[in-house]
């Protein structure tokens, strides 16, 4: 029995080392190395505390900045572990061509698809639906909220509680998970349970449905005993390569996700990451601070003026409210080296001592970690090898690539 446990431990160590070699952190790597970012961890603790209030409050988000390889993804992995272990649903969303920041429907779909939660397996909505007890106090509060929400939402909750038509229930769960559902189908379902006319069932605009879906999911999670929802958004800097109009929408969406603008989703705590030079390279050198509001307000429409105001809030957050990741100092480097040496030794046998002389503190922690692992790997096969590791820097580029923001096309109705 002990031998089996030891074998399993070694597998976890090997997985951790492989992730660290590739610079892509996983749960094993995060558990092994921990996280030396006290300022961010302190703010995250405050967010989790705020999420416990009733009714679900709007929680101000945290924006974390760091250079490429500074540990932003490692940090989010660590925060995800904390959140799930404490009873929160947690989604980690990476901004990409498929999930553009300016499209809230795509971001919410990704949040629902990537959600992790205690003892959860598979789709978060389907799992929550299998756990809910509509007789419970938490569920009663959820139903009360649903009755005050747009009719399409309230009607689907009513049908989920009362209908026995398996196909209709499956369609409702798909709708809650991000798919479409027909208004006529919902109305027919209400008629079948004797509730015809009980809800004003109308189509909901896509732009209004996205945040509503996440609020629904958050309240649904609380109805089955979850403590709230944590949304971790990685690689916001991709928005710097969008067109100006796409960047404007992205800044406005960021303001909303951070709880700084109208339409913020209650019951959700957001931590987002961005490169530390974004404000200089994009807001200043591309002159977005001036051009974005100027271009939008020149359109003269009410929607454009509102978008300009929200975009300004998002840009100011990037400029002023970032929490910078701490660069490693001698103490943290020594501690990291000691931990990593122990992991490597337990996985492969005693790791040879390396030259850990620090010549600069401006290099990200990932460069040290990868260097140490690569040198141990080489010495494991060539003990007499002469080590001379060169470290280069990867420059983040912000050249416009309009196709990166073309992940979806929005329409007016659900």
C-alpha positions as CSV (number, residue, x, y, z in Angstrom):
1,X,0.0,0.0,0.0
2,X,2.8,2.4,0.9
3,X,4.6,1.6,-2.3
4,X,1.5,2.4,-4.4
5,X,1.1,5.8,-2.6
6,X,4.8,6.5,-3.2
7,X,4.4,5.7,-6.9
8,X,1.4,8.0,-7.1
9,X,3.4,10.8,-5.4
10,X,6.2,10.4,-7.9
11,X,3.8,10.6,-10.8
12,X,2.6,14.0,-9.4
13,X,6.2,15.2,-9.1
14,X,6.9,14.2,-12.7
15,X,3.8,16.0,-13.9
16,X,4.8,19.1,-11.9
17,X,8.3,19.1,-13.4
18,X,7.1,18.5,-16.9
19,X,4.7,21.5,-16.6
20,X,7.5,23.7,-15.2
21,X,9.9,22.6,-18.0
22,X,7.3,23.8,-20.5
23,X,6.4,27.0,-18.6
24,X,2.8,25.9,-18.4
25,X,1.8,25.5,-14.7
26,X,-0.6,22.8,-13.7
27,X,-2.1,21.9,-10.3
28,X,0.8,19.7,-9.4
29,X,3.3,22.4,-10.1
30,X,1.4,25.0,-8.1
31,X,0.9,22.7,-5.1
32,X,4.6,21.9,-5.1
33,X,5.9,25.5,-5.4
34,X,3.2,27.5,-3.7
35,X,2.7,31.2,-4.5
36,X,4.8,34.1,-3.2
37,X,2.5,37.0,-4.0
38,X,1.2,38.3,-0.7
39,X,-0.4,41.5,-2.0
40,X,-2.6,39.6,-4.5
41,X,-3.4,36.8,-2.1
42,X,-4.5,39.4,0.5
43,X,-6.8,41.1,-2.0
44,X,-8.2,37.7,-3.1
45,X,-9.0,36.8,0.6
46,X,-11.0,40.1,0.8
47,X,-12.9,39.2,-2.3
48,X,-13.8,35.8,-1.1
49,X,-15.0,37.3,2.2
50,X,-17.2,39.8,0.4
51,X,-18.8,37.0,-1.7
52,X,-20.3,35.6,1.5
53,X,-22.8,38.4,1.9
54,X,-26.5,38.1,1.2
55,X,-27.9,39.1,-1.3
56,X,-24.9,38.5,-3.6
57,X,-23.0,41.8,-3.8
58,X,-21.0,43.3,-6.6
59,X,-17.4,42.6,-5.7
60,X,-14.7,44.9,-7.1
61,X,-12.3,42.9,-9.2
62,X,-8.5,42.8,-9.1
63,X,-6.2,43.4,-12.1
64,X,-2.8,41.9,-11.8
65,X,0.1,42.9,-14.0
66,X,3.4,41.2,-14.8
67,X,6.0,40.6,-17.5
68,X,5.9,37.6,-19.7
69,X,6.9,34.6,-17.6
70,X,6.5,36.5,-14.3
71,X,4.0,33.9,-13.0
72,X,0.6,35.3,-13.9
73,X,-0.8,31.9,-15.0
74,X,0.8,30.2,-12.1
75,X,-0.9,32.7,-9.8
76,X,-4.4,32.1,-11.3
77,X,-3.9,28.3,-11.0
78,X,-3.1,28.8,-7.3
79,X,-6.1,31.1,-6.8
80,X,-8.3,28.5,-8.5
81,X,-7.1,25.8,-6.1
82,X,-7.9,28.1,-3.1
83,X,-11.4,28.9,-4.4
84,X,-12.5,25.4,-5.2
85,X,-11.1,24.0,-1.9
86,X,-13.2,26.6,0.0
87,X,-16.5,25.8,-1.7
88,X,-16.6,28.3,-4.6
89,X,-17.2,27.6,-8.2
90,X,-14.2,28.8,-10.2
91,X,-13.8,29.4,-13.9
92,X,-10.4,30.2,-15.6
93,X,-10.9,31.8,-19.0
94,X,-8.0,32.6,-21.4
95,X,-8.7,35.4,-23.8
96,X,-8.1,34.1,-27.3
97,X,-9.4,34.3,-30.9
98,X,-12.3,32.0,-29.8
99,X,-13.0,34.0,-26.6
100,X,-12.5,37.7,-27.5
101,X,-12.7,40.0,-24.5
102,X,-15.1,42.4,-26.2
103,X,-17.8,39.6,-26.6
104,X,-19.4,38.9,-23.2
105,X,-21.4,36.0,-24.6
106,X,-18.2,34.1,-25.5
107,X,-16.6,35.0,-22.2
108,X,-19.6,33.7,-20.3
109,X,-19.8,30.5,-22.4
110,X,-16.2,29.9,-21.6
111,X,-16.8,30.5,-17.9
112,X,-19.6,28.0,-17.8
113,X,-17.6,25.5,-19.9
114,X,-14.4,25.7,-17.8
115,X,-16.0,25.9,-14.4
116,X,-14.6,23.8,-11.6
117,X,-16.3,23.2,-8.3
118,X,-16.0,20.9,-5.2
119,X,-16.7,17.3,-6.0
120,X,-17.9,18.3,-9.4
121,X,-17.7,16.3,-12.6
122,X,-18.7,17.4,-16.1
123,X,-21.0,20.4,-16.9
124,X,-21.4,22.7,-14.0
125,X,-25.1,23.5,-14.9
126,X,-26.0,19.8,-15.2
127,X,-24.3,19.0,-12.0
128,X,-26.0,21.8,-10.1
129,X,-29.3,20.8,-11.6
130,X,-28.9,17.3,-10.2
131,X,-28.1,18.6,-6.7
132,X,-30.8,21.2,-6.2
133,X,-33.6,20.7,-3.7
134,X,-36.3,23.2,-4.4
135,X,-37.6,22.8,-0.8
136,X,-34.4,24.2,0.7
137,X,-34.1,27.7,2.1
138,X,-31.3,28.5,-0.4
139,X,-33.3,27.3,-3.3
140,X,-36.3,29.3,-2.2
141,X,-34.2,32.5,-2.4
142,X,-33.1,31.5,-5.9
143,X,-36.6,30.9,-7.1
144,X,-37.7,34.3,-5.7
145,X,-34.9,36.0,-7.7
146,X,-35.9,34.0,-10.8
147,X,-39.5,35.2,-10.5
148,X,-38.3,38.8,-10.6
149,X,-35.9,38.2,-13.5
150,X,-36.9,38.4,-17.2
151,X,-39.8,36.1,-17.9
152,X,-37.8,33.6,-20.0
153,X,-35.5,33.0,-17.0
154,X,-38.3,32.6,-14.5
155,X,-40.3,30.4,-16.8
156,X,-37.4,27.9,-17.3
157,X,-36.8,27.7,-13.6
158,X,-40.5,27.1,-13.0
159,X,-40.4,24.3,-15.6
160,X,-37.3,22.7,-14.3
161,X,-38.9,22.4,-10.9
162,X,-42.3,21.1,-12.1
163,X,-42.1,19.5,-15.6
164,X,-41.5,15.8,-16.1
165,X,-40.8,16.1,-19.8
166,X,-37.2,14.8,-20.1
167,X,-36.6,16.4,-23.5
168,X,-37.8,19.8,-22.3
169,X,-35.7,19.6,-19.2
170,X,-32.6,18.8,-21.3
171,X,-33.3,21.8,-23.5
172,X,-33.6,24.0,-20.5
173,X,-30.3,22.8,-19.1
174,X,-28.7,23.5,-22.5
175,X,-30.1,27.0,-22.5
176,X,-28.8,27.7,-19.0
177,X,-25.4,26.4,-20.3
178,X,-25.3,28.9,-23.1
179,X,-27.4,27.4,-25.9
180,X,-30.6,28.9,-27.5
181,X,-34.1,27.9,-26.6
182,X,-37.4,28.8,-28.5
183,X,-39.9,31.1,-26.8
184,X,-42.7,29.0,-28.3
185,X,-41.2,25.9,-26.7
186,X,-41.1,27.5,-23.3
187,X,-44.7,28.8,-23.6
188,X,-45.8,25.3,-24.6
189,X,-44.0,23.9,-21.6
190,X,-45.8,26.3,-19.3
191,X,-49.1,25.3,-20.7
192,X,-48.3,21.6,-20.1
193,X,-47.8,22.2,-16.4
194,X,-50.9,24.4,-16.0
195,X,-49.0,27.7,-15.8
196,X,-50.0,29.3,-19.1
197,X,-49.6,33.0,-18.9
198,X,-47.8,32.9,-15.6
199,X,-44.6,34.5,-17.1
200,X,-44.1,37.1,-19.7
201,X,-41.9,35.0,-22.0
202,X,-40.0,37.1,-24.5
203,X,-36.7,36.8,-26.4
204,X,-33.7,38.5,-24.6
205,X,-31.1,40.4,-26.5
206,X,-27.7,38.6,-26.7
207,X,-25.9,41.6,-25.1
208,X,-28.3,41.5,-22.2
209,X,-28.4,37.7,-21.9
210,X,-24.7,37.1,-21.3
211,X,-24.3,38.8,-17.9
212,X,-27.7,37.5,-16.9
213,X,-26.7,34.0,-17.6
214,X,-23.7,34.2,-15.3
215,X,-25.7,35.8,-12.6
216,X,-28.2,33.0,-13.0
217,X,-25.4,30.4,-12.7
218,X,-24.0,32.1,-9.7
219,X,-27.4,32.2,-7.9
220,X,-28.0,28.6,-9.0
221,X,-24.7,27.6,-7.4
222,X,-25.5,29.3,-4.2
223,X,-28.9,27.5,-4.2
224,X,-27.1,24.2,-3.8
225,X,-24.7,25.3,-1.2
226,X,-21.8,26.8,-3.1
227,X,-20.3,30.0,-1.6
228,X,-20.1,32.0,-4.8
229,X,-18.3,32.2,-8.2
230,X,-14.8,33.2,-8.9
231,X,-13.9,34.2,-12.5
232,X,-10.2,34.3,-13.4
233,X,-9.4,35.9,-16.7
234,X,-5.9,35.4,-18.2
235,X,-4.0,37.2,-21.1
236,X,-6.0,40.4,-21.3
237,X,-3.1,41.8,-23.3
238,X,-4.4,40.1,-26.4
239,X,-6.9,43.0,-26.7
240,X,-4.0,45.3,-27.6
241,X,-3.9,43.6,-31.0
242,X,-7.6,44.2,-31.8
243,X,-8.8,47.1,-33.9
244,X,-9.6,50.3,-32.2
245,X,-13.3,49.6,-32.1
246,X,-12.7,46.2,-30.7
247,X,-10.3,47.6,-28.1
248,X,-12.9,50.1,-27.1
249,X,-15.5,47.4,-26.4
250,X,-12.9,45.4,-24.6
251,X,-12.1,48.2,-22.2
252,X,-15.8,48.7,-21.5
253,X,-16.2,45.0,-20.8
254,X,-13.2,45.0,-18.5
255,X,-14.7,47.8,-16.5
256,X,-17.9,45.8,-16.1
257,X,-16.0,42.6,-15.2
258,X,-14.1,44.5,-12.5
259,X,-17.3,45.7,-11.0
260,X,-16.6,49.4,-12.0
261,X,-19.4,50.0,-14.4
262,X,-23.1,49.4,-14.9
263,X,-24.1,45.8,-15.6
264,X,-21.5,44.2,-13.2
265,X,-22.5,40.7,-12.2
266,X,-23.3,40.3,-8.5
267,X,-21.9,37.3,-6.7
268,X,-18.8,37.0,-8.9
269,X,-15.3,37.9,-7.9
270,X,-12.9,38.6,-10.8
271,X,-9.1,38.4,-10.9
272,X,-7.7,39.3,-14.3
273,X,-4.1,39.4,-15.6
274,X,-2.4,41.7,-18.1
275,X,1.2,42.5,-19.2
276,X,2.9,45.3,-17.2
277,X,3.7,47.3,-20.3
278,X,0.2,47.4,-21.8
279,X,-0.5,50.9,-20.5
280,X,2.6,52.3,-22.1
281,X,2.5,50.3,-25.4
282,X,-1.2,50.5,-26.0
283,X,-2.9,53.2,-23.9
284,X,-0.1,55.7,-24.5
285,X,1.8,54.8,-27.6
286,X,-1.3,53.9,-29.6
287,X,-3.0,56.9,-27.9
288,X,-6.0,54.9,-26.9
289,X,-6.7,57.1,-23.9
290,X,-7.5,59.9,-26.3
291,X,-8.5,58.2,-29.5
292,X,-11.0,55.7,-28.1
293,X,-13.4,58.2,-26.4
294,X,-12.9,60.7,-29.2
295,X,-13.8,58.2,-31.9
296,X,-16.8,56.9,-30.0
297,X,-18.2,60.3,-29.0
298,X,-17.9,61.5,-32.6
299,X,-20.7,59.1,-33.5
300,X,-23.1,61.1,-31.5
301,X,-25.4,58.2,-30.4
302,X,-26.4,57.5,-26.9
303,X,-25.0,54.0,-27.0
304,X,-21.6,55.3,-28.3
305,X,-21.4,57.9,-25.6
306,X,-22.1,55.3,-22.9
307,X,-19.6,53.0,-24.4
308,X,-17.0,55.8,-24.4
309,X,-17.6,56.4,-20.7
310,X,-17.3,52.7,-19.8
311,X,-14.2,52.3,-22.0
312,X,-12.5,55.2,-20.1
313,X,-13.2,53.5,-16.8
314,X,-11.6,50.3,-18.1
315,X,-8.5,52.1,-19.4
316,X,-8.1,54.1,-16.2
317,X,-8.2,50.8,-14.3
318,X,-5.4,49.4,-16.4
319,X,-3.4,52.7,-16.0
320,X,-3.9,53.1,-12.2
321,X,-5.3,50.1,-10.4
322,X,-3.0,47.2,-11.4
323,X,-1.4,45.1,-8.7
324,X,2.1,44.4,-9.9
325,X,3.5,40.9,-9.4
326,X,6.5,40.9,-7.2
327,X,9.8,40.1,-8.9
328,X,11.8,37.4,-7.1
329,X,14.4,38.5,-4.5
330,X,17.3,36.5,-3.2
331,X,15.2,35.0,-0.4
332,X,12.4,33.9,-2.6
333,X,14.9,32.5,-5.2
334,X,16.6,30.5,-2.5
335,X,13.3,29.1,-1.2
336,X,12.2,28.3,-4.7
337,X,15.5,26.6,-5.5
338,X,15.3,24.5,-2.3
339,X,11.7,23.4,-3.0
340,X,12.5,22.6,-6.7
341,X,15.6,20.7,-5.8
342,X,13.6,18.6,-3.3
343,X,11.0,17.9,-6.0
344,X,13.6,16.9,-8.6
345,X,15.5,14.7,-6.2
346,X,12.4,12.8,-5.1
347,X,11.4,12.3,-8.8
348,X,14.8,11.4,-10.3
349,X,17.3,10.9,-7.5
350,X,19.7,13.5,-5.9
351,X,19.9,16.7,-7.9
352,X,23.4,18.0,-8.4
353,X,24.2,21.4,-6.9
354,X,24.0,24.2,-9.4
355,X,25.5,27.7,-9.5
356,X,22.7,29.8,-8.3
357,X,24.5,33.1,-8.3
358,X,22.0,35.9,-9.1
359,X,23.3,38.6,-11.5
360,X,20.0,40.4,-11.9
361,X,16.6,40.6,-10.1
362,X,14.8,41.7,-13.3
363,X,14.3,38.3,-14.8
364,X,11.0,36.6,-14.2
365,X,10.9,33.6,-11.9
366,X,10.0,31.2,-14.8
367,X,13.4,31.8,-16.4
368,X,15.2,30.6,-13.2
369,X,13.0,27.6,-12.8
370,X,13.3,26.4,-16.4
371,X,17.1,26.9,-16.3
372,X,17.5,24.9,-13.1
373,X,15.4,22.0,-14.4
374,X,17.1,22.0,-17.8
375,X,20.6,21.9,-16.2
376,X,19.6,19.1,-13.9
377,X,18.2,17.2,-16.9
378,X,21.5,17.6,-18.8
379,X,23.7,16.7,-15.8
380,X,21.5,13.6,-15.2
381,X,22.6,12.2,-18.6
382,X,26.0,14.0,-18.9
383,X,27.5,14.5,-15.4
384,X,30.7,15.9,-16.9
385,X,28.9,18.5,-19.1
386,X,29.9,22.1,-18.9
387,X,26.9,24.3,-18.3
388,X,26.5,27.7,-20.0
389,X,22.8,28.6,-20.2
390,X,21.8,31.7,-22.2
391,X,18.6,33.4,-21.3
392,X,16.7,35.5,-23.9
393,X,13.7,37.8,-23.5
394,X,10.4,37.4,-25.4
395,X,9.0,40.8,-26.4
396,X,5.2,41.1,-26.2
397,X,3.9,42.6,-29.5
398,X,0.8,44.7,-29.9
399,X,0.5,44.9,-33.7
400,X,-3.1,45.0,-34.8
401,X,-4.5,41.7,-36.0
402,X,-8.2,42.3,-36.6
403,X,-9.0,38.6,-37.1
404,X,-8.1,38.0,-33.4
405,X,-11.3,39.9,-32.4
406,X,-13.5,38.1,-34.9
407,X,-14.4,35.2,-32.7
408,X,-18.1,35.7,-33.0
409,X,-20.9,37.8,-34.5
410,X,-23.5,39.1,-32.1
411,X,-27.2,39.3,-33.0
412,X,-30.1,41.1,-31.3
413,X,-32.2,38.2,-30.1
414,X,-31.8,35.0,-28.2
